[in-house]
Amino acid sequence: MAETYEGLKRQGVEPEMVFTFRGPSLALISSDHTDVPLDQEQHYEAIAEQIKQLQAKPNVHMEACSVAARLLKVDPDTLLPGIDFVGNAFVSQIGYQSKGFAIIPIF
């Protein structure tokens, strides 16, 4: 995603990005890794660092779906700093799309 951001800048486009996390992706933005094998903890730490670097860029916003958090029992207090809860990520994405944002799903 950082490469995409920088690529837009090189082409003279001022990036405005919103990352919406829903479903199982909430595990990537949670600091609770009690169920993660110790040998995989470093992957989550690397993801947290990448997120922190992206958040430091202008016009980058991140949101987490509270519906997914409830269903997957992800404690909102464990979210990485700077990630906002929204009621429903689908509704949020529809709103952004209606404002002209492109939706790029990442699986």
GROMACS elastic network, one bead per residue, 0.5 to 0.9 nm:
[ bonds ]
;  ai    aj funct       b0    kb
    1     5     6  0.62251   500
    1     6     6  0.86597   500
    1    54     6  0.79936   500
    2     5     6  0.50197   500
    2     6     6  0.62022   500
    2     7     6  0.84432   500
    2    50     6  0.83755   500
    2    53     6  0.83933   500
    2    54     6  0.64964   500
    3     6     6  0.51117   500
    3     7     6  0.58860   500
    3     8     6  0.85649   500
    4     8     6  0.62126   500
    4     9     6  0.86959   500
    4    15     6  0.89588   500
    5     8     6  0.53487   500
    5     9     6  0.65159   500
    5    10     6  0.88953   500
    5    14     6  0.86801   500
    5    15     6  0.61157   500
    5    16     6  0.85517   500
    5    17     6  0.81949   500
    5    54     6  0.88336   500
    5    57     6  0.88621   500
    6     9     6  0.50477   500
    6    10     6  0.62366   500
    6    11     6  0.87394   500
    6    15     6  0.83830   500
    7    10     6  0.51020   500
    7    11     6  0.64171   500
    7    12     6  0.88861   500
    7    13     6  0.86686   500
    8    11     6  0.51443   500
    8    12     6  0.64943   500
    8    13     6  0.51226   500
    8    14     6  0.68072   500
    8    15     6  0.62188   500
    9    12     6  0.50895   500
    9    13     6  0.51169   500
    9    14     6  0.58257   500
    9    15     6  0.67292   500
   10    13     6  0.73602   500
   11    14     6  0.88536   500
   14    59     6  0.84739   500
   15    58     6  0.80228   500
   15    59     6  0.66274   500
   15    60     6  0.80178   500
   16    58     6  0.78190   500
   16    60     6  0.60298   500
   16    61     6  0.82661   500
   16   101     6  0.86235   500
   17    59     6  0.62198   500
   17    61     6  0.62947   500
   17    62     6  0.83471   500
   17   101     6  0.83841   500
   18    59     6  0.81886   500
   18    60     6  0.58821   500
   18    62     6  0.55372   500
   18    63     6  0.74452   500
   18    96     6  0.84337   500
   18   101     6  0.87817   500
   19    60     6  0.78074   500
   19    61     6  0.62906   500
   19    63     6  0.61169   500
   19    64     6  0.84131   500
   20    61     6  0.86344   500
   20    62     6  0.59268   500
   20    64     6  0.57586   500
   20    65     6  0.73456   500
   20    89     6  0.63009   500
   20    90     6  0.88012   500
   20    92     6  0.80712   500
   20    93     6  0.74892   500
   21    24     6  0.84482   500
   21    25     6  0.58459   500
   21    26     6  0.59693   500
   21    28     6  0.88419   500
   21    29     6  0.81688   500
   21    62     6  0.77252   500
   21    63     6  0.61101   500
   21    65     6  0.62217   500
   21    68     6  0.88448   500
   21    89     6  0.72185   500
   22    25     6  0.57585   500
   22    26     6  0.60079   500
   22    63     6  0.87213   500
   22    64     6  0.61500   500
   22    65     6  0.51977   500
   22    66     6  0.83116   500
   22    67     6  0.82150   500
   22    68     6  0.58037   500
   22    69     6  0.80054   500
   22    88     6  0.85648   500
   22    89     6  0.63373   500
   22    90     6  0.84793   500
   23    26     6  0.61875   500
   23    27     6  0.86028   500
   23    65     6  0.77428   500
   23    67     6  0.85223   500
   23    68     6  0.51056   500
   23    69     6  0.76810   500
   23    71     6  0.85859   500
   23    72     6  0.76388   500
   24    27     6  0.59275   500
   24    28     6  0.79866   500
   24    68     6  0.77230   500
   24    69     6  0.89398   500
   24    72     6  0.75687   500
   25    28     6  0.53923   500
   25    29     6  0.72667   500
   25   107     6  0.85882   500
   26    29     6  0.53228   500
   26    30     6  0.63286   500
   26    64     6  0.70458   500
   26    65     6  0.80974   500
   26    68     6  0.76172   500
   26    69     6  0.70689   500
   26    72     6  0.85342   500
   26    74     6  0.73792   500
   26    79     6  0.82359   500
   27    30     6  0.52585   500
   27    31     6  0.81929   500
   27    32     6  0.79917   500
   27    33     6  0.80434   500
   27    44     6  0.88309   500
   27    74     6  0.76128   500
   27    79     6  0.89763   500
   28    31     6  0.82440   500
   28    44     6  0.64254   500
   28    47     6  0.70443   500
   28    48     6  0.77692   500
   29    32     6  0.89451   500
   29    44     6  0.81892   500
   29    47     6  0.79631   500
   29    48     6  0.68839   500
   29    51     6  0.84092   500
   29    64     6  0.85343   500
   29    78     6  0.81651   500
   29    79     6  0.56880   500
   29    80     6  0.56094   500
   29    83     6  0.83126   500
   30    33     6  0.74592   500
   30    44     6  0.87579   500
   30    48     6  0.87594   500
   30    74     6  0.75506   500
   30    75     6  0.81427   500
   30    76     6  0.82913   500
   30    77     6  0.85632   500
   30    78     6  0.51115   500
   30    80     6  0.58442   500
   31    44     6  0.83520   500
   31    45     6  0.88576   500
   31    48     6  0.85864   500
   31    77     6  0.88349   500
   31    78     6  0.50907   500
   31    79     6  0.61480   500
   31    80     6  0.63319   500
   32    35     6  0.81714   500
   32    36     6  0.88159   500
   32    74     6  0.83976   500
   32    75     6  0.83597   500
   32    78     6  0.60205   500
   32    79     6  0.83592   500
   33    36     6  0.51263   500
   33    37     6  0.83146   500
   33    38     6  0.89739   500
   33    41     6  0.72887   500
   33    44     6  0.82474   500
   34    37     6  0.80748   500
   36    39     6  0.82376   500
   36    40     6  0.64745   500
   36    41     6  0.65396   500
   37    40     6  0.54987   500
   37    41     6  0.67068   500
   38    41     6  0.52456   500
   38    42     6  0.79895   500
   39    42     6  0.69465   500
   39    43     6  0.85821   500
   40    43     6  0.55363   500
   40    44     6  0.72027   500
   41    44     6  0.53851   500
   41    45     6  0.64351   500
   41    46     6  0.88109   500
   42    46     6  0.61422   500
   42    47     6  0.86420   500
   43    46     6  0.50882   500
   43    47     6  0.62815   500
   43    48     6  0.86609   500
   44    47     6  0.50345   500
   44    48     6  0.61356   500
   44    49     6  0.86228   500
   45    48     6  0.50459   500
   45    49     6  0.62670   500
   45    50     6  0.87283   500
   46    49     6  0.51104   500
   46    50     6  0.62822   500
   46    51     6  0.86778   500
   47    50     6  0.50484   500
   47    51     6  0.61636   500
   47    52     6  0.85774   500
   48    51     6  0.51075   500
   48    52     6  0.61724   500
   48    53     6  0.87140   500
   48    80     6  0.73295   500
   49    52     6  0.50208   500
   49    53     6  0.62591   500
   49    54     6  0.86771   500
   50    53     6  0.51384   500
   50    54     6  0.62324   500
   50    55     6  0.86132   500
   51    54     6  0.50833   500
   51    55     6  0.60797   500
   51    56     6  0.86842   500
   51    80     6  0.86618   500
   52    55     6  0.51260   500
   52    56     6  0.64213   500
   52    80     6  0.86697   500
   52    81     6  0.83472   500
   52    82     6  0.84705   500
   53    56     6  0.52582   500
   53    57     6  0.70592   500
   54    57     6  0.54903   500
   54    58     6  0.87031   500
   54    60     6  0.68534   500
   54    61     6  0.88845   500
   55    58     6  0.76751   500
   55    59     6  0.84317   500
   55    60     6  0.57042   500
   55    61     6  0.67945   500
   55    62     6  0.77891   500
   55    82     6  0.75043   500
   56    59     6  0.89736   500
   56    60     6  0.77019   500
   57    60     6  0.60886   500
   58    61     6  0.88705   500
   61    82     6  0.81558   500
   61    83     6  0.75510   500
   61    84     6  0.84007   500
   62    82     6  0.71866   500
   62    84     6  0.63308   500
   62    85     6  0.87848   500
   63    82     6  0.86444   500
   63    83     6  0.52445   500
   63    85     6  0.55847   500
   63    86     6  0.63334   500
   63    89     6  0.76745   500
   63    92     6  0.88107   500
   64    67     6  0.89532   500
   64    68     6  0.81847   500
   64    69     6  0.79248   500
   64    79     6  0.84661   500
   64    83     6  0.66014   500
   64    84     6  0.60346   500
   64    86     6  0.60234   500
   64    87     6  0.85420   500
   64    88     6  0.83126   500
   64    89     6  0.68479   500
   65    68     6  0.54204   500
   65    69     6  0.63297   500
   65    70     6  0.87892   500
   65    84     6  0.87306   500
   65    85     6  0.59693   500
   65    86     6  0.53771   500
   65    87     6  0.61162   500
   65    88     6  0.51721   500
   65    90     6  0.82660   500
   65    92     6  0.88922   500
   66    70     6  0.60744   500
   66    71     6  0.85505   500
   66    74     6  0.89432   500
   66    76     6  0.80191   500
   66    85     6  0.59565   500
   66    86     6  0.59075   500
   66    87     6  0.52676   500
   66    88     6  0.61477   500
   66    89     6  0.78065   500
   67    70     6  0.52149   500
   67    71     6  0.62195   500
   67    72     6  0.85269   500
   67    86     6  0.85799   500
   67    87     6  0.65855   500
   67    88     6  0.58601   500
   67    89     6  0.79867   500
   68    71     6  0.50851   500
   68    72     6  0.58354   500
   68    73     6  0.80253   500
   68    74     6  0.79717   500
   68    88     6  0.80989   500
   68    89     6  0.85651   500
   69    72     6  0.52454   500
   69    73     6  0.55492   500
   69    75     6  0.69007   500
   69    76     6  0.71307   500
   70    73     6  0.50303   500
   70    74     6  0.64569   500
   70    75     6  0.80052   500
   70    76     6  0.88765   500
   71    74     6  0.79219   500
   74    77     6  0.85939   500
   74    78     6  0.75376   500
   74    79     6  0.84581   500
   75    78     6  0.55653   500
   75    79     6  0.75030   500
   76    79     6  0.56690   500
   76    85     6  0.78736   500
   77    80     6  0.84715   500
   78    81     6  0.87514   500
   79    82     6  0.84149   500
   79    83     6  0.67920   500
   79    84     6  0.86144   500
   80    83     6  0.62432   500
   81    84     6  0.84671   500
   85    88     6  0.86266   500
   85    89     6  0.89017   500
   86    89     6  0.64042   500
   86    91     6  0.88970   500
   86    92     6  0.72739   500
   87    91     6  0.79817   500
   87    92     6  0.80804   500
   88    91     6  0.54392   500
   88    92     6  0.63631   500
   88    93     6  0.87728   500
   89    93     6  0.59966   500
   89    94     6  0.85200   500
   90    93     6  0.50817   500
   90    94     6  0.61848   500
   90    95     6  0.86292   500
   91    94     6  0.51051   500
   91    95     6  0.62649   500
   91    96     6  0.87618   500
   92    95     6  0.51217   500
   92    96     6  0.63271   500
   92    97     6  0.86360   500
   93    96     6  0.50827   500
   93    97     6  0.60266   500
   93    98     6  0.85142   500
   93   101     6  0.87137   500
   93   103     6  0.74904   500
   94    97     6  0.50764   500
   94    98     6  0.61288   500
   94    99     6  0.87388   500
   95    98     6  0.51564   500
   95    99     6  0.65357   500
   95   101     6  0.88781   500
   96    99     6  0.51081   500
   96   100     6  0.66692   500
   96   101     6  0.54509   500
   96   102     6  0.80755   500
   96   103     6  0.84060   500
   97   100     6  0.51438   500
   97   102     6  0.61347   500
   97   103     6  0.67550   500
   98   101     6  0.71931   500
